Amino acid sequence: EKSFIKSMKSFQGLPHRFETFFKRKNYTFINDSKATSFKATQLAISSLKNIYWILGGLPKKNDKINVSKFKKNIIKCYIIGKNTNFFKNQIKGKLFFSITRNLKKTIIQIIKDSKKQDYSEKTILLSPSAASFDQFINFETRGEEFKRLCKKYARKLI
């Protein structure tokens, strides 16, 4: 039992898969760039609260974004990438959202928006439910850029 607990405490998850990589004040930043379908995103949005959710990119064929079970966990969505209409049409009328198009604008907007909210804990989540090829070489590059920008702007603005 002690060995199991020790192992769990030292366990390091995979990069880009539900990776908590940065905390600052009451903010937690999670990189889930590997979530390239809504099914892959569901774990993240079902297990977190007070989420500022970044989604977008190239959606999988026939993918549907059904947030009805999870909308209580999500404060606002930020849509990035070139296929904004697909994502807007999937969440319109269900969640508050902004079309921010790229990660830099998104991080800055989330920090501004989150300062207006009075939640004790805030989660900034990149779990795009889409492939990255419209803006990045791969999901790893997207995730690394997300982490870089979060650390940069969180240190400046939070």
N, C-alpha and C positions, 0 to 999 in steps of 0.2 A: 504494500500500500504506500509506504514512504517513497519507494522507488518510482512508482507511478506518479505521485504528486510532484516529485522533483522533476520528472520528465515533462510533465504538463507545464510546469512553471517556466522551464527553459526552452519549450518548443518554439521554433521559429517557422512561421508559415511561409508559403511561397511568395516571392515578390509579385505584385500586380494581382493577387487574388485575396481580396478582403484583408489587405495589408494596412494595419494601423501604423502609420509612419511618423506622425507628428502630433504633439499636443501642446496647446498654448492656452493658458488661462482656462476658460470653460469650453474650449473648442477641441474637437477630435477630428483629425483628417485621415480619411481612409481611401486608399487606392485600390479599386477593384476593376482596373482597366481590362483585365482578362474576361470580364463579363460581356461577351459579345452577342448575347441574346437576352430577351427578357427573362426567360427561364433561369439563366445564370444570375441575373440581377435580383431575383425574388428572395434569395437567402439574405442578402444584405438589407433590403428594405423591410423585410419582415422581422429582422432581429435588432433593428436600431430605432431610435426615437429622435425627434427634432432634426430631421434630415433636410439639408440643402442638397438636392440630388442633381448631379450633372449627367445628362444623357445625350446621345446623338452620335452620328457617324453614318455608316452604311448599314441599314437594317437587314436582317436575314429575311429571305423570301418567306412570305406567309407568317412572319412573326406578328404577334398581337401583344399589346401592352395593356394588361388588365390590372389596374391598380385598386380596384374596389376593396380588396381585403387589407390593403396597406396604406390607404390615403391618410389615415389618422397619424401615421408615422412621419409623413412628409410635409414640411413647411412650404417648400417651393421647389420647382424644377427649373433647370437652366439648360436650354437646348443648344448644343454645339453642332458644328459640321455643316455639310452642304444640303442634307436632306431634312431640313427643318420642318417642312410641311408634313411629312410622314409622322413625326413625333408629336407635332402640334395637334394633328387630327386624332391621334391616339389618346391624348390626355386632356384635350379641350373640354371644359365643363366639369372636369373631375378634380383637377389640381390647379393651383396657381402656377404660372410659368412665365419665363422671359426667354426670348430668343437672343442669345448672347454670342453665338457663332464660333468663338474660339476660347481657349482655356484662359488666356490672360484676362480678357474682358470679364469672363465668368467669375474668376476668383475675386477680382476687385469688386464686382457687383454683389457677390454673395456676402463679402465682408461688410459692405455698406448696408445691405438688406438685413443682415443678422444683427447689426447694432441697434436696429429699430425694434427687435423682438426681445422679449423679456423671459427667455428660457434659461434655466440654470445650466443646462448642458446643450451644446450645439454640435451637430455632426455634419461635416462637409464630405460628401461622398461622390467620388467618380465611379459610377457603375453604369457604363454607357448603353448597355443593351444593344450594341451595334459594333461592327468592325471599324477599324481606325483608318482604313486606306484612303479615305477622302482627304485627310489632313496629315497623316503620319505614315511612316513606313510599316509600322506594326503596333500592336497593343503595348509592347514593352516601351517603345519610344514615347507613346502617348502617356503612359504611366510615369515615366521618368520626368517628362516635361510638367506634368501635373504636380508631382512632388516638389520639383524645383520652384515652380511658381507659388505654390502654397507656402513654402518656407519663406520665400522672399517677401511676399505681400503680407503674410501673417505677422512677421517681425516688424514690418513698417506700419501696419494699420490696426493691429489688435493691441 
